[in-house]
Amino acid sequence: MRLLFALPILVLTSHLSAQSRTDTAAVRNIIKNEIETWNKGDAVGYSRDFATAGTFTNIRGQFFTGHPGYLKQHEVIFGGIFKGSTLKQDIASLKFIRPDVAILETVTTVNGAAQSPQGVTRDDKGRIRTRLLQVVAKQNGIWKIMTYHNVDVKPGIPFPEPR
């Protein structure tokens, strides 16, 4: 009798584990895409995973709503102060708060920016360092960035070196 109850639980548990691995990989691929497309200066590619009604707070504290605003802002920066810059990004934390919602925190380093955005300082090696928080949700089977909040790290604040 116990076997009859245990078997469905075992099957469900193994299915959830497999889904979790798949979802974890999909969320990690968002970061991979961000790095690859930033380094190409590709605003369309960088914006690919951003939700239609997502919200975006940039490094200066400017706030945008929706995919068009996110795309436009990245077209501006990739054609301006961040043209030719390179991005490194390491995942500091990835937590699934529901099967279809995850909170993703990364530490980022931008090298080669023509200038710093107003109010943003560089470290002693000339890099811009940030902590990026993204809330991602699965919509129609596809993971999308719902919230993107980027904060620069001020001088004197400990920051891990990127891998």
Contacts in CASP RR format, 6 or more apart in sequence:
PFRMAT RR
TARGET T0000
AUTHOR 0000-0000-0000
METHOD contacts of the structure
MODEL  1
MRLLFALPILVLTSHLSAQSRTDTAAVRNIIKNEIETWNKGDAVGYSRDF
ATAGTFTNIRGQFFTGHPGYLKQHEVIFGGIFKGSTLKQDIASLKFIRPD
VAILETVTTVNGAAQSPQGVTRDDKGRIRTRLLQVVAKQNGIWKIMTYHN
VDVKPGIPFPEPR
16 99 0 8 1.000
19 99 0 8 1.000
20 96 0 8 1.000
20 99 0 8 1.000
23 96 0 8 1.000
23 99 0 8 1.000
23 102 0 8 1.000
23 138 0 8 1.000
23 143 0 8 1.000
24 94 0 8 1.000
24 96 0 8 1.000
26 143 0 8 1.000
27 94 0 8 1.000
27 102 0 8 1.000
27 104 0 8 1.000
27 136 0 8 1.000
27 143 0 8 1.000
28 91 0 8 1.000
28 94 0 8 1.000
30 49 0 8 1.000
30 104 0 8 1.000
30 134 0 8 1.000
30 136 0 8 1.000
30 143 0 8 1.000
30 145 0 8 1.000
31 89 0 8 1.000
31 91 0 8 1.000
31 104 0 8 1.000
31 106 0 8 1.000
33 45 0 8 1.000
33 46 0 8 1.000
33 48 0 8 1.000
33 49 0 8 1.000
34 46 0 8 1.000
34 49 0 8 1.000
34 87 0 8 1.000
34 89 0 8 1.000
35 87 0 8 1.000
35 88 0 8 1.000
35 89 0 8 1.000
37 43 0 8 1.000
37 45 0 8 1.000
37 46 0 8 1.000
37 48 0 8 1.000
38 46 0 8 1.000
38 78 0 8 1.000
38 82 0 8 1.000
38 85 0 8 1.000
38 86 0 8 1.000
38 87 0 8 1.000
39 86 0 8 1.000
39 87 0 8 1.000
41 78 0 8 1.000
41 79 0 8 1.000
41 82 0 8 1.000
41 83 0 8 1.000
41 84 0 8 1.000
42 78 0 8 1.000
43 71 0 8 1.000
43 74 0 8 1.000
43 75 0 8 1.000
43 78 0 8 1.000
44 71 0 8 1.000
46 74 0 8 1.000
46 78 0 8 1.000
47 67 0 8 1.000
47 70 0 8 1.000
47 71 0 8 1.000
47 74 0 8 1.000
49 136 0 8 1.000
49 143 0 8 1.000
49 144 0 8 1.000
49 145 0 8 1.000
50 56 0 8 1.000
50 66 0 8 1.000
50 67 0 8 1.000
50 70 0 8 1.000
50 71 0 8 1.000
50 144 0 8 1.000
50 145 0 8 1.000
50 148 0 8 1.000
51 66 0 8 1.000
51 67 0 8 1.000
51 137 0 8 1.000
51 139 0 8 1.000
51 144 0 8 1.000
51 145 0 8 1.000
51 146 0 8 1.000
52 66 0 8 1.000
52 67 0 8 1.000
53 65 0 8 1.000
53 66 0 8 1.000
53 67 0 8 1.000
54 65 0 8 1.000
54 66 0 8 1.000
54 67 0 8 1.000
54 70 0 8 1.000
54 144 0 8 1.000
54 145 0 8 1.000
54 146 0 8 1.000
54 147 0 8 1.000
54 148 0 8 1.000
55 63 0 8 1.000
55 64 0 8 1.000
55 65 0 8 1.000
55 66 0 8 1.000
55 146 0 8 1.000
55 147 0 8 1.000
55 148 0 8 1.000
56 63 0 8 1.000
56 64 0 8 1.000
56 65 0 8 1.000
56 66 0 8 1.000
56 69 0 8 1.000
56 70 0 8 1.000
56 73 0 8 1.000
56 147 0 8 1.000
56 148 0 8 1.000
56 149 0 8 1.000
57 63 0 8 1.000
57 64 0 8 1.000
57 148 0 8 1.000
57 149 0 8 1.000
57 150 0 8 1.000
58 64 0 8 1.000
58 73 0 8 1.000
58 117 0 8 1.000
58 150 0 8 1.000
59 117 0 8 1.000
59 120 0 8 1.000
59 128 0 8 1.000
59 130 0 8 1.000
59 150 0 8 1.000
59 151 0 8 1.000
59 152 0 8 1.000
60 117 0 8 1.000
60 118 0 8 1.000
60 119 0 8 1.000
60 120 0 8 1.000
62 73 0 8 1.000
64 70 0 8 1.000
64 73 0 8 1.000
70 148 0 8 1.000
80 114 0 8 1.000
81 113 0 8 1.000
81 114 0 8 1.000
81 115 0 8 1.000
81 116 0 8 1.000
81 117 0 8 1.000
82 110 0 8 1.000
82 113 0 8 1.000
82 114 0 8 1.000
83 114 0 8 1.000
84 112 0 8 1.000
85 110 0 8 1.000
85 111 0 8 1.000
85 112 0 8 1.000
85 113 0 8 1.000
85 114 0 8 1.000
86 110 0 8 1.000
86 111 0 8 1.000
86 112 0 8 1.000
87 108 0 8 1.000
87 109 0 8 1.000
87 110 0 8 1.000
88 108 0 8 1.000
88 109 0 8 1.000
88 111 0 8 1.000
88 162 0 8 1.000
88 163 0 8 1.000
89 106 0 8 1.000
89 107 0 8 1.000
89 108 0 8 1.000
89 109 0 8 1.000
89 132 0 8 1.000
89 162 0 8 1.000
90 106 0 8 1.000
90 107 0 8 1.000
90 108 0 8 1.000
90 160 0 8 1.000
90 162 0 8 1.000
90 163 0 8 1.000
91 104 0 8 1.000
91 105 0 8 1.000
91 106 0 8 1.000
92 105 0 8 1.000
92 106 0 8 1.000
92 107 0 8 1.000
92 131 0 8 1.000
92 160 0 8 1.000
93 103 0 8 1.000
93 104 0 8 1.000
93 105 0 8 1.000
94 102 0 8 1.000
94 103 0 8 1.000
94 104 0 8 1.000
94 105 0 8 1.000
95 102 0 8 1.000
95 103 0 8 1.000
96 102 0 8 1.000
97 103 0 8 1.000
99 138 0 8 1.000
100 137 0 8 1.000
100 138 0 8 1.000
101 135 0 8 1.000
101 136 0 8 1.000
101 137 0 8 1.000
101 138 0 8 1.000
102 135 0 8 1.000
102 136 0 8 1.000
102 137 0 8 1.000
102 143 0 8 1.000
103 133 0 8 1.000
103 134 0 8 1.000
103 135 0 8 1.000
103 136 0 8 1.000
104 133 0 8 1.000
104 134 0 8 1.000
104 135 0 8 1.000
104 136 0 8 1.000
105 131 0 8 1.000
105 132 0 8 1.000
105 133 0 8 1.000
105 134 0 8 1.000
106 131 0 8 1.000
106 132 0 8 1.000
106 134 0 8 1.000
107 129 0 8 1.000
107 130 0 8 1.000
107 131 0 8 1.000
107 132 0 8 1.000
107 159 0 8 1.000
107 160 0 8 1.000
107 162 0 8 1.000
108 129 0 8 1.000
108 130 0 8 1.000
108 131 0 8 1.000
108 132 0 8 1.000
108 150 0 8 1.000
109 127 0 8 1.000
109 128 0 8 1.000
109 129 0 8 1.000
109 162 0 8 1.000
110 127 0 8 1.000
110 128 0 8 1.000
110 129 0 8 1.000
110 130 0 8 1.000
111 126 0 8 1.000
111 127 0 8 1.000
113 128 0 8 1.000
116 122 0 8 1.000
116 128 0 8 1.000
120 128 0 8 1.000
120 152 0 8 1.000
121 152 0 8 1.000
121 154 0 8 1.000
121 155 0 8 1.000
122 128 0 8 1.000
123 129 0 8 1.000
123 155 0 8 1.000
123 159 0 8 1.000
124 155 0 8 1.000
128 152 0 8 1.000
129 152 0 8 1.000
129 153 0 8 1.000
129 159 0 8 1.000
130 150 0 8 1.000
130 151 0 8 1.000
130 152 0 8 1.000
130 153 0 8 1.000
131 150 0 8 1.000
131 151 0 8 1.000
131 153 0 8 1.000
132 148 0 8 1.000
132 149 0 8 1.000
132 150 0 8 1.000
132 151 0 8 1.000
133 147 0 8 1.000
133 148 0 8 1.000
133 149 0 8 1.000
133 150 0 8 1.000
133 151 0 8 1.000
134 145 0 8 1.000
134 147 0 8 1.000
134 148 0 8 1.000
134 149 0 8 1.000
135 145 0 8 1.000
135 146 0 8 1.000
135 147 0 8 1.000
136 143 0 8 1.000
136 144 0 8 1.000
136 145 0 8 1.000
136 146 0 8 1.000
137 143 0 8 1.000
137 144 0 8 1.000
137 146 0 8 1.000
138 144 0 8 1.000
153 159 0 8 1.000
END
